[in-house]
Amino acid sequence: MDQYSTLIASGALLVVLLVLLASGVWVAISLLAMGVVGLAVFTDAPVGSLIVSSMWDASWGWPMTALPLFIWMGEILFRTRLSEDMFKGLGPWVSWLPGRLLHVNILGCGIMAAVAGSSAVTCATVARMSLPELKKRGYDEGMMIGTLAGSGTLGLMIPPSIIMIVYGVTAQQSVARLFMAGILPGLLLIALFMGYVIVWSLLNPSKVPPRDPALSFGAKLWNSRRLIPVGLLIAAVIGVIYGGLATPTEAATVGVVGAMVLAKLGGTLSLKSLGESLMSAMKISCMISFIVACAAVLSISVGFLNIPQVLAAKVESMALSPYMLLAVLTAFFLVLGCFLEGISILVLSSAVILPMVQAAGIDLIWFGIYIVIIIEIAQITPPLGFNLFVLQSMTGRDIWQVTKASIPFCLLLVIAIGLITVFPGIVTYLPNLMSQR
């Protein structure tokens, strides 16, 4: 196809997408419909065989087998007493910091992120545990909501992250290296969030309740005793990947077995809870896999239409620097984030965006972490920020109050993007170290 025909096809596919999404059609079906329309209307390609082969190739890839296992591990641990023990276990360690127990929201979300791999689940679990306690102690409601909204997004960044697995499959990058790349940025985000809470608390001392009575070191350890096994399990899962002892899929299997052992020792493992965790993991995995498979059809379609090549040539002709390209992509993804959830943003844009990024010489591992942070921002921006809806339902406040509380944490995520852009080693150091082993 010539450039003019490609632009017409691109516009037609965009109209199809907007109509389908506006009418409430599932994202996966919308992606599939775009691919079918593109192939059937604008090319002479054999539509049926291409759909079957591309969906099959996308569904059986070995990296995708880690997806349901990590989700199942999270579902098993989600049904233990982890969330109940988190406040009691973390509180004594952070009560001396300015902001006191607000830091439990941040650290608790960091722990749940490594368990759940999902932003909404992380946010809802920690909020259910901490909101009643913090409210009872008289903490500022805006900061309670804001710390939960911002820190809940850590579920996308801290490995094992579900969205990183999807990106790894879509961009054909190592999932293990992506997991390693997410560790330091995840810690950076935790440090930024905690730093903001400390500064806010020093500027607003009247809004922070008095410190609880101090506990001895032994008492702190005793209160944290149930968190230690979960921490060791998470460290073991990530450690065997980093050490090259296991693939992400094998590590996920270790995680599932370890989660079952912990649930059994904690007295929460039963046939009913095991069945519920398996059913929930299956539903989530099927939903994500269906989106990825349908996105593969769209990728084939835009490939036949030469859309990536035309756009990449257009970007190249504009002589944009990598920094300018990232600025444009940031604005583009933030707009998408107002209307779509994270995985849909990723699979919808990858077929077009990734060739442009590669043409600009941007490392795809680094770009994976960049896009995860962008999607984290989308989780707390209206009108379709999932974390905002979770907190709205749990607090009873209107969506604008919840949004207002989350704005400072949106800005902190933007700062994180700036930091990893200026200092890319924050992302690439551990993956490169892993490659040298």
C-alpha positions, -999 to 999 in steps of 0.1 A, spaced: 0 0 0 11 36 -7 14 61 21 -20 78 12 -39 44 14 -22 36 47 -33 68 62 -69 62 51 -68 27 65 -54 40 98 -82 65 101 -108 39 93 -94 15 120 -94 43 145 -131 51 138 -139 14 142 -121 13 176 -138 44 189 -173 32 178 -168 -2 194 -154 11 227 -181 38 229 -207 11 225 -194 -10 254 -179 -38 234 -151 -58 252 -116 -45 245 -105 -79 232 -134 -81 207 -127 -45 196 -91 -53 189 -101 -84 169 -127 -64 149 -101 -38 140 -77 -65 128 -104 -82 107 -116 -49 92 -81 -40 83 -73 -73 66 -107 -78 49 -113 -43 36 -78 -30 28 -58 -61 18 -61 -92 -3 -46 -114 25 -63 -147 35 -82 -134 66 -94 -166 81 -60 -184 81 -42 -153 94 -66 -149 123 -63 -185 133 -25 -187 130 -18 -154 147 -42 -161 177 -27 -196 180 9 -183 180 0 -156 206 -17 -181 229 8 -209 233 41 -189 239 61 -203 268 65 -170 286 27 -167 289 26 -199 311 41 -178 339 10 -155 338 -16 -178 354 9 -192 379 18 -158 393 -18 -148 394 -27 -180 413 1 -174 438 -13 -140 445 -48 -154 448 -37 -180 474 -18 -154 495 -47 -130 491 -68 -154 510 -44 -157 539 -42 -134 569 -15 -114 552 -35 -82 550 -46 -85 586 -11 -89 598 4 -62 577 -7 -32 597 4 -48 630 37 -59 615 47 -28 597 34 -1 621 60 -3 648 89 0 623 77 33 607 60 50 637 92 71 643 91 86 608 72 119 602 39 108 588 40 77 611 14 51 600 8 67 566 40 49 556 22 16 563 0 23 532 31 27 510 52 -2 524 20 -24 526 13 -17 489 49 -26 481 45 -60 498 11 -67 483 25 -56 449 50 -84 450 22 -108 459 -7 -97 437 10 -83 406 -21 -61 401 -27 -25 409 -64 -26 417 -60 -57 439 -30 -41 457 -49 -9 463 -81 -26 475 -64 -51 498 -43 -25 517 -71 0 518 -95 -25 534 -69 -32 561 -56 4 567 -84 28 562 -104 19 593 -73 19 615 -60 53 602 -94 69 603 -98 57 639 -65 73 649 -74 106 633 -51 107 602 -58 132 574 -83 116 550 -68 132 519 -34 117 526 -49 84 535 -66 83 501 -36 97 482 -10 73 496 -33 44 488 -40 57 452 -4 63 445 11 33 462 -15 9 448 1 15 414 32 -4 426 13 -35 418 23 -29 381 60 -22 388 73 -45 415 79 -80 402 63 -104 396 42 -79 376 15 -93 354 17 -64 329 55 -69 325 48 -105 314 23 -92 288 48 -66 276 76 -92 275 54 -114 252 42 -85 231 77 -69 226 95 -102 225 117 -93 255 130 -114 283 104 -115 312 132 -122 336 152 -91 326 120 -70 328 115 -83 364 150 -72 372 145 -39 355 115 -32 377 132 -36 411 151 -3 414 124 19 398 99 2 422 122 11 452 126 46 437 88 51 437 85 39 473 112 64 483 95 92 464 62 85 480 76 82 515 97 113 510 66 133 500 47 120 531 77 130 553 78 166 538 40 170 540 40 158 577 68 183 586 48 211 570 15 200 586 24 186 620 -12 193 634 -26 168 609 -5 139 622 -16 121 654 8 115 683 32 86 681 22 53 696 42 39 726 76 27 714 82 -11 713 114 -30 719 132 -45 689 121 -80 700 85 -69 702 87 -54 667 101 -87 653 73 -106 671 47 -84 656 62 -89 621 67 -127 624 39 -135 600 53 -112 573 87 -127 574 77 -160 556 59 -141 528 89 -118 524 112 -149 522 89 -164 496 89 -133 474 127 -130 478 131 -167 468 109 -163 437 128 -133 425 161 -147 436 160 -179 416 152 -158 385 180 -133 392 204 -161 400 197 -179 367 184 -210 385 149 -209 371 129 -193 343 100 -171 354 76 -199 348 96 -223 370 99 -196 396 61 -190 395 57 -227 402 79 -224 432 58 -194 443 25 -214 440 39 -243 461 53 -219 486 20 -200 489 1 -232 495 26 -242 522 22 -208 539 -16 -209 536 -16 -244 551 7 -234 580 -15 -203 586 -47 -225 587 -63 -208 558 -59 -235 531 -90 -255 524 -105 -272 494 -130 -243 492 -104 -215 493 -81 -234 469 -110 -238 445 -119 -201 448 -83 -190 442 -80 -213 412 -112 -201 396 -103 -165 402 -69 -170 387 -84 -188 357 -108 -159 350 -82 -132 352 -57 -153 331 -83 -160 304 -93 -124 302 -57 -112 297 -48 -141 273 -79 -133 252 -68 -96 249 -32 -106 240 -45 -131 213 -68 -106 197 -41 -79 198 -19 -103 178 -45 -102 150 -44 -64 151 -6 -66 149 -7 -87 118 -33 -64 103 -13 -32 109 18 -50 95 0 -58 63 -12 -22 61 24 -9 66 12 14 94 43 10 116 66 16 87 48 47 76 46 62 111 82 53 118 92 70 85 71 100 95 87 103 129 121 99 113 114 127 88 104 150 117 139 145 131 127 142 167 152 134 193 146 104 215 136 129 243 111 146 221 97 113 209 92 102 246 75 135 254 50 130 225 45 93 235 39 104 271 11 128 261 -3 101 238 -3 74 265 -18 97 291 -47 105 268 -52 68 262 -51 62 300 -81 84 305 -102 58 285 -85 24 287 -70 2 314 -33 -8 314 -32 -40 295 -55 -26 268 -32 4 264 -2 -18 261 -15 -43 235 -34 -17 215 -4 6 210 25 -19 208 21 -28 171 26 8 161 47 23 189 74 -4 192 88 -1 157 90 37 162 108 33 195 133 8 180 139 32 151 148 59 176 174 36 192 155 33 226 162 2 246 130 -19 247 137 -31 283 140 5 294 109 14 274 90 -14 291 96 2 325 88 36 311 54 25 298 46 7 330 50 40 349 28 58 323 2 31 329 6 36 366 -4 72 361 -34 61 341 -46 41 371 -51 73 391 -63 97 364 -100 103 357 -124 93 342 -113 57 341 -86 54 367 -93 20 383 -77 28 416 -99 59 419 -130 38 416 -117 13 441 -111 40 467 -143 58 459 -163 27 467 -143 21 499 -144 56 512 -178 68 501 -162 100 488 -170 114 453 -146 108 424 -133 143 424 -123 142 461 -104 110 455 -88 125 423 -77 156 442 -60 135 468 -41 115 442 -27 145 422 5 148 442 13 112 436 6 116 398 33 143 399 57 120 417 52 94 390 60 120 364 91 129 384 101 92 383 98 92 345 121 122 344 146 104 367 148 72 347 151 92 315 180 113 328 195 83 346 186 52 325 209 31 346 182 30 373 164 6 349 191 -11 330 217 -17 358 203 -50 372 192 -65 338 227 -58 324 243 -73 355 221 -103 351 232 -107 315 269 -107 325 264 -136 350 
